Amino acid sequence: MINKGNLTLIFNHFEFGEEHLGKDVFLIPYHLGKQLGYDVTIVYPRTKTNDNIPKSLKGVRLIPLNYRKDLPFLPFWKHLNFYIYLLRHVKSINLLMRFHLSTHTEFMTIFYKLVNRKGKVYVKLDINADALEEMYGNQKNTLKRRIHGWIEAFFIRKSDCFSCETSMAFQRLKESAFAQLQFGNKLQLVPNGFDELLLQSLNIQERSFEEKENLIITVGRLGTTQKNTEMLLWALNKVKLNDWKVCLIGTIDPRIEQIIQAFYKENPDKLESVKFVGAIFDKTELWEYYNRAKVFVLTSDWESYALVLNEAKRFRNYIVSTEVGACKDLIEEEKYGVSLAINDVAGLADVLNDIITGKRDIDVYKGYDMNELSWETQSKKLKL
């Protein structure tokens, strides 16, 4: 155990509730701090929507700072209070943590390391590798771009550790030809996890496969371009559900309302078997759906990770997903599910028909240790 130190995450936007407290923004510094024996502090901008956050949670200090008025000719002015905080506490911060590649991450890192040479910097990339390479690939070779490239190279030299969440992103970054993505041995593969401690605190009696229902679920912002909910509906057009039910959980984007109406008009027999449940913010209620379900479907066009797949695997759902985010990592060569090409409606319909008719074995989790998914386990993979 390292002597008591401090881990500080400076995060650009922080909200109370599931948006951040139940995800990597809170849980990685929390578990990493426990692992290192460090006190943990999260510094974030105060907004109208996060004024109700307590001063500490689970031993983590939560410090809101006021944003300054954004001045277009002084882009750093808005973030000045964060640099002032860093200046005041830089010597007491043993590990500075940031999310995402950005100009502010670069300058905060350089500023911190110039003042505290013994301190370490960890950047959790939280990226879609395709989108990142596309961003760099579209930049023109101007003098400004070259100067920024020198700053980026200096930032990488000064940083101690970068992590990405999927093997797809890890491989793409390792093979990237862009100098700005040359992290070398500082790049580590650290998947996102599942909040096992929260599950233990809730009154959820986990069901065995035999106790589960003939239920297929999906969870997300239904109808958005990213989630491609219409792919699932079009596949269900071709499926006879028999005694199975489908629950779609999440907010409904207006762009899909006409598609939903057309689906029920074409499939009046599915009015009771295909249900749009709406958004569920209570974790116990949401996780009970996973607990009841045998199958989880994700039809997204893109994901950086897709934490819903972790939840699905934790509750022993057979995973049917497009080839996005952590899909292939989590199904482990189709041991725990199947991956499909984006927009492969026919393929999805075939898989669902095989599940419903019993042609596909979906009782696949015998002997699987669910602790492998926990944030505690994943944070231990990070070598600092």
C-alpha positions as CSV (number, residue, x, y, z in Angstrom):
1,M,0.0,0.0,0.0
2,I,1.4,3.4,-1.0
3,N,1.5,6.1,1.7
4,K,-1.6,8.3,1.9
5,G,-1.8,10.6,-1.1
6,N,-4.4,12.4,-3.2
7,L,-6.0,11.5,-6.5
8,T,-7.8,14.5,-8.1
9,L,-10.1,14.3,-11.1
10,I,-10.9,17.6,-12.8
11,F,-13.9,16.9,-14.9
12,N,-15.6,19.3,-17.3
13,H,-19.2,18.4,-16.5
14,F,-20.6,16.5,-13.5
15,E,-24.2,15.6,-12.6
16,F,-25.7,14.0,-9.6
17,G,-27.5,10.7,-10.1
18,E,-27.0,7.9,-12.6
19,E,-25.5,10.1,-15.4
20,H,-22.1,10.2,-13.6
21,L,-22.3,8.8,-10.1
22,G,-23.2,5.4,-11.5
23,K,-20.6,5.4,-14.2
24,D,-16.8,5.6,-14.8
25,V,-16.6,9.3,-14.0
26,F,-17.1,8.5,-10.3
27,L,-16.4,4.8,-10.0
28,I,-12.9,4.7,-11.6
29,P,-11.4,7.4,-9.3
30,Y,-13.3,5.9,-6.3
31,H,-11.9,2.4,-6.8
32,L,-8.5,3.5,-8.0
33,G,-8.2,5.6,-4.9
34,K,-9.1,2.6,-2.7
35,Q,-6.5,0.5,-4.6
36,L,-3.7,3.1,-4.1
37,G,-4.7,4.2,-0.6
38,Y,-5.3,7.7,-1.8
39,D,-7.9,10.3,-0.8
40,V,-10.1,11.1,-3.8
41,T,-11.3,14.6,-4.9
42,I,-13.5,15.4,-7.9
43,V,-13.5,19.0,-9.1
44,Y,-16.2,20.1,-11.5
45,P,-18.1,23.2,-12.7
46,R,-21.1,24.3,-10.7
47,T,-24.3,24.4,-12.8
48,K,-28.0,24.9,-12.1
49,T,-28.6,21.1,-12.5
50,N,-25.9,19.9,-10.1
51,D,-26.3,22.2,-7.1
52,N,-27.8,19.4,-5.0
53,I,-24.6,17.3,-5.0
54,P,-23.3,16.7,-1.4
55,K,-19.9,17.7,-0.4
56,S,-18.7,14.1,-0.2
57,L,-20.0,10.7,-1.2
58,K,-18.5,7.3,-0.2
59,G,-15.4,9.2,1.1
60,V,-14.9,11.1,-2.2
61,R,-14.7,14.9,-1.8
62,L,-16.9,16.7,-4.4
63,I,-15.8,20.3,-5.1
64,P,-17.9,22.5,-7.4
65,L,-16.2,25.6,-8.9
66,N,-17.9,28.5,-10.6
67,Y,-17.5,28.9,-14.4
68,R,-16.6,32.3,-15.5
69,K,-18.4,34.0,-18.4
70,D,-17.2,32.5,-21.7
71,L,-15.2,35.0,-23.7
72,P,-14.7,34.0,-27.3
73,F,-11.4,35.8,-27.6
74,L,-10.1,34.2,-24.4
75,P,-11.1,30.5,-24.6
76,F,-9.3,29.6,-21.3
77,W,-11.1,32.4,-19.3
78,K,-14.1,30.2,-18.7
79,H,-11.9,27.5,-17.1
80,L,-9.7,29.9,-15.2
81,N,-11.0,28.8,-11.8
82,F,-9.9,25.2,-12.5
83,Y,-6.3,26.4,-13.2
84,I,-6.4,28.5,-10.0
85,Y,-7.5,25.4,-8.0
86,L,-4.8,23.3,-9.6
87,L,-2.2,26.0,-8.8
88,R,-3.3,26.1,-5.2
89,H,-3.3,22.3,-4.7
90,V,-0.8,21.1,-7.2
91,K,1.9,20.0,-4.7
92,S,-0.6,17.9,-2.7
93,I,-2.0,16.1,-5.8
94,N,-0.1,12.9,-6.3
95,L,-2.2,11.7,-9.2
96,L,-4.1,14.0,-11.6
97,M,-6.8,12.4,-13.6
98,R,-8.6,13.6,-16.7
99,F,-11.1,12.2,-19.2
100,H,-10.8,12.6,-23.0
101,L,-8.2,14.1,-25.2
102,S,-8.8,17.9,-25.4
103,T,-6.8,21.1,-25.4
104,H,-7.7,21.6,-21.7
105,T,-6.5,18.1,-20.8
106,E,-3.2,18.9,-22.6
107,F,-2.6,22.3,-20.9
108,M,-3.7,21.1,-17.5
109,T,-1.3,18.2,-17.7
110,I,1.6,20.3,-18.9
111,F,0.9,22.9,-16.2
112,Y,0.6,20.3,-13.5
113,K,3.8,18.4,-14.5
114,L,5.9,21.6,-14.8
115,V,5.0,22.5,-11.2
116,N,4.9,19.0,-9.6
117,R,7.5,16.8,-11.4
118,K,6.9,13.9,-9.0
119,G,3.2,13.9,-9.7
120,K,1.5,11.5,-12.1
121,V,-1.1,12.1,-14.8
122,Y,-3.7,9.5,-15.9
123,V,-6.0,10.2,-18.9
124,K,-9.0,7.9,-19.5
125,L,-9.6,8.3,-23.2
126,D,-13.2,7.0,-23.2
127,I,-13.1,7.0,-27.0
128,N,-14.5,5.7,-30.2
129,A,-11.3,5.0,-32.1
130,D,-12.9,5.5,-35.5
131,A,-14.2,8.9,-34.5
132,L,-10.9,10.0,-33.1
133,E,-8.9,9.0,-36.2
134,E,-11.5,10.7,-38.4
135,M,-11.1,13.9,-36.4
136,Y,-7.3,13.9,-36.8
137,G,-7.5,12.8,-40.4
138,N,-9.7,15.7,-41.4
139,Q,-7.3,18.4,-40.0
140,K,-5.4,20.5,-42.5
141,N,-1.6,20.8,-42.2
142,T,-1.5,24.5,-41.2
143,L,1.0,26.3,-39.0
144,K,-1.5,26.3,-36.2
145,R,-2.0,22.5,-36.6
146,R,1.8,21.9,-36.5
147,I,2.2,24.0,-33.4
148,H,-0.7,22.1,-31.7
149,G,1.0,18.9,-32.8
150,W,4.2,19.9,-30.9
151,I,2.0,20.6,-27.8
152,E,0.3,17.2,-28.2
153,A,3.6,15.4,-28.4
154,F,4.9,17.3,-25.3
155,F,1.7,16.4,-23.5
156,I,2.1,12.7,-24.2
157,R,5.7,12.8,-23.0
158,K,4.6,14.4,-19.7
159,S,1.6,12.1,-19.1
160,D,2.2,8.8,-17.3
161,C,-0.7,6.6,-18.4
162,F,-3.5,6.5,-20.9
163,S,-6.3,3.9,-21.0
164,C,-8.9,2.9,-23.5
165,E,-11.9,0.7,-22.9
166,T,-12.1,-1.8,-25.8
167,S,-9.7,-4.1,-27.6
168,M,-11.0,-2.5,-30.9
169,A,-9.9,1.0,-29.8
170,F,-6.7,-0.4,-28.3
171,Q,-5.7,-2.1,-31.6
172,R,-6.7,0.9,-33.7
173,L,-4.6,3.3,-31.5
174,K,-1.6,1.0,-31.6
175,E,-1.7,0.8,-35.4
176,S,-2.5,4.5,-35.9
177,A,-0.3,6.5,-38.2
178,F,-1.2,9.8,-36.5
179,A,1.6,11.3,-34.4
180,Q,-1.1,12.7,-32.0
181,L,-2.2,9.1,-31.1
182,Q,1.3,7.6,-30.5
183,F,0.9,6.7,-26.8
184,G,3.4,3.8,-27.0
185,N,3.7,1.7,-23.8
186,K,1.7,4.3,-21.9
187,L,-1.5,3.0,-23.5
188,Q,-3.3,0.4,-21.4
189,L,-6.5,-1.6,-22.1
190,V,-8.8,-1.1,-19.1
191,P,-12.4,-2.1,-19.7
192,N,-15.3,-0.4,-18.0
193,G,-16.9,-2.3,-15.1
194,F,-20.1,-3.0,-13.2
195,D,-21.0,-1.5,-9.9
196,E,-21.0,-4.7,-7.8
197,L,-21.0,-2.8,-4.5
198,L,-24.3,-1.0,-5.5
199,L,-25.9,-4.3,-6.5
200,Q,-25.0,-5.8,-3.1
201,S,-26.7,-2.9,-1.4
202,L,-30.0,-3.3,-3.3
203,N,-32.7,-5.9,-2.5
204,I,-32.4,-7.8,-5.8
205,Q,-32.6,-11.6,-5.7
206,E,-30.7,-12.8,-8.7
207,R,-32.6,-15.3,-10.8
208,S,-31.1,-18.4,-12.3
209,F,-31.7,-19.1,-16.0
210,E,-34.6,-21.4,-15.2
211,E,-36.2,-18.6,-13.1
212,K,-35.9,-16.0,-15.9
213,E,-38.8,-15.1,-18.2
214,N,-39.0,-15.4,-21.9
215,L,-38.2,-11.8,-22.1
216,I,-36.0,-9.8,-24.6
217,I,-35.0,-6.2,-23.5
218,T,-33.1,-3.3,-24.9
219,V,-32.2,-0.1,-23.0
220,G,-31.2,3.3,-24.3
221,R,-32.3,6.5,-25.9
222,L,-34.8,4.9,-28.1
223,G,-35.2,6.3,-31.6
224,T,-32.0,8.4,-31.7
225,T,-29.9,8.0,-34.8
226,Q,-27.1,6.3,-32.7
227,K,-29.4,3.7,-31.2
228,N,-31.0,2.6,-34.5
229,T,-34.1,1.3,-32.7
230,E,-35.9,0.9,-36.1
231,M,-33.5,-2.0,-36.8
232,L,-35.0,-4.0,-33.9
233,L,-38.6,-3.1,-34.9
234,W,-38.0,-4.1,-38.5
235,A,-36.5,-7.4,-37.3
236,L,-39.5,-8.0,-35.1
237,N,-41.7,-7.6,-38.2
238,K,-40.2,-10.9,-39.3
239,V,-40.4,-12.7,-36.0
240,K,-43.3,-14.8,-34.4
241,L,-42.9,-14.2,-30.7
242,N,-45.1,-17.0,-29.5
243,D,-44.9,-16.7,-25.7
244,W,-42.0,-14.3,-25.6
245,K,-42.2,-10.6,-24.8
246,V,-40.0,-7.6,-25.8
247,C,-39.5,-4.6,-23.6
248,L,-37.9,-1.4,-25.0
249,I,-36.7,0.7,-22.1
250,G,-35.7,4.4,-22.4
251,T,-36.9,7.8,-23.6
252,I,-38.5,7.9,-27.0
253,D,-37.1,10.3,-29.6
254,P,-39.9,12.0,-31.7
255,R,-38.1,10.9,-34.9
256,I,-39.3,7.3,-34.4
257,E,-42.9,7.9,-33.3
258,Q,-44.2,7.3,-36.8
259,I,-42.2,4.1,-37.2
260,I,-43.6,2.8,-33.9
261,Q,-47.2,3.6,-35.1
262,A,-46.5,1.8,-38.4
263,F,-45.1,-1.2,-36.6
264,Y,-48.2,-1.7,-34.5
265,K,-50.4,-1.1,-37.5
266,E,-48.6,-3.9,-39.3
267,N,-48.4,-6.1,-36.2
268,P,-51.6,-5.7,-34.2
269,D,-50.9,-9.1,-32.7
270,K,-47.8,-7.6,-31.0
271,L,-49.6,-4.8,-29.1
272,E,-49.2,-6.8,-25.9
273,S,-46.0,-8.6,-26.5
274,V,-43.8,-5.6,-27.6
275,K,-43.9,-2.8,-25.0
276,F,-42.3,0.6,-24.9
277,V,-41.7,0.9,-21.1
278,G,-40.3,4.4,-21.0
279,A,-37.3,5.7,-19.1
280,I,-36.4,4.0,-15.8
281,F,-34.1,6.0,-13.5
282,D,-34.5,3.9,-10.4
283,K,-31.6,1.4,-10.5
284,T,-33.5,-1.4,-8.6
285,E,-36.4,-1.2,-11.0
286,L,-34.1,-1.1,-14.1
287,W,-31.9,-4.0,-13.0
288,E,-34.9,-6.1,-12.2
289,Y,-35.7,-6.0,-16.0
290,Y,-32.2,-7.4,-16.7
291,N,-32.7,-9.9,-13.9
292,R,-36.0,-11.1,-15.4
293,A,-34.7,-11.2,-19.1
294,K,-33.0,-14.0,-20.9
295,V,-31.9,-11.8,-23.9
296,F,-30.5,-8.3,-24.4
297,V,-30.4,-6.6,-27.8
298,L,-28.4,-3.6,-28.8
299,T,-28.8,-2.2,-32.3
300,S,-26.6,0.9,-32.1
301,D,-24.8,2.3,-35.2
302,W,-21.8,3.3,-32.9
303,E,-20.8,3.2,-29.2
304,S,-17.6,4.2,-27.4
305,Y,-18.2,1.3,-24.9
306,A,-22.0,0.7,-24.2
307,L,-22.2,0.2,-20.5
308,V,-25.6,-1.5,-21.0
309,L,-23.8,-4.5,-22.3
310,N,-21.9,-4.8,-19.0
311,E,-25.3,-4.8,-17.2
312,A,-26.7,-7.3,-19.6
313,K,-23.7,-9.7,-19.0
314,R,-23.8,-9.2,-15.3
315,F,-27.4,-10.4,-15.2
316,R,-26.6,-13.3,-17.5
317,N,-28.5,-12.0,-20.5
318,Y,-27.6,-13.6,-23.8
319,I,-26.2,-10.7,-25.8
320,V,-27.3,-9.9,-29.4
321,S,-25.5,-6.8,-30.5
322,T,-24.2,-4.9,-33.5
323,E,-20.4,-4.8,-33.7
324,V,-20.0,-1.7,-31.7
325,G,-18.1,-0.7,-28.5
326,A,-17.2,-3.5,-26.2
327,C,-19.5,-6.0,-27.9
328,K,-16.9,-8.5,-29.1
329,D,-14.9,-8.2,-25.9
330,L,-17.9,-9.1,-23.7
331,I,-19.3,-11.9,-25.8
332,E,-15.8,-13.5,-26.0
333,E,-15.9,-15.0,-29.5
334,E,-19.6,-15.5,-29.3
335,K,-19.5,-17.6,-26.1
336,Y,-22.0,-15.3,-24.4
337,G,-23.9,-13.9,-27.4
338,V,-23.7,-13.0,-31.0
339,S,-22.5,-9.9,-33.0
340,L,-24.2,-8.6,-36.1
341,A,-23.3,-6.1,-38.8
342,I,-24.8,-2.7,-38.4
343,N,-28.3,-2.6,-40.0
344,D,-28.4,-6.4,-40.5
345,V,-32.1,-6.7,-40.0
346,A,-32.4,-10.1,-41.6
347,G,-29.5,-11.5,-39.5
348,L,-31.2,-10.1,-36.3
349,A,-34.5,-11.6,-37.2
350,D,-32.9,-15.0,-37.8
351,V,-31.1,-14.9,-34.4
352,L,-34.3,-13.9,-32.6
353,N,-36.3,-16.7,-34.4
354,D,-33.6,-19.3,-33.4
355,I,-33.8,-18.1,-29.8
356,I,-37.6,-18.2,-29.6
357,T,-37.9,-21.6,-31.3
358,G,-35.1,-23.1,-29.1
359,K,-32.6,-23.7,-31.9
360,R,-30.0,-21.5,-30.3
361,D,-28.7,-22.3,-26.8
362,I,-28.8,-19.1,-24.7
363,D,-28.1,-20.7,-21.3
364,V,-24.4,-19.9,-21.6
365,Y,-23.2,-18.6,-18.3
366,K,-22.5,-21.8,-16.4
367,G,-19.3,-21.3,-14.3
368,Y,-18.8,-17.7,-15.2
369,D,-17.4,-15.5,-12.4
370,M,-19.4,-12.3,-12.3
371,N,-16.8,-10.5,-10.2
372,E,-14.7,-10.4,-13.4
373,L,-16.9,-7.5,-14.5
374,S,-16.7,-5.4,-11.3
375,W,-15.1,-1.9,-11.2
376,E,-12.8,-3.2,-8.5
377,T,-11.4,-5.9,-10.7
378,Q,-11.1,-3.6,-13.7
379,S,-9.3,-0.8,-11.8
380,K,-6.7,-3.2,-10.7
381,K,-5.7,-3.7,-14.3
382,L,-4.4,-0.1,-14.4
383,K,-0.7,0.0,-13.9
384,L,0.5,3.4,-12.6
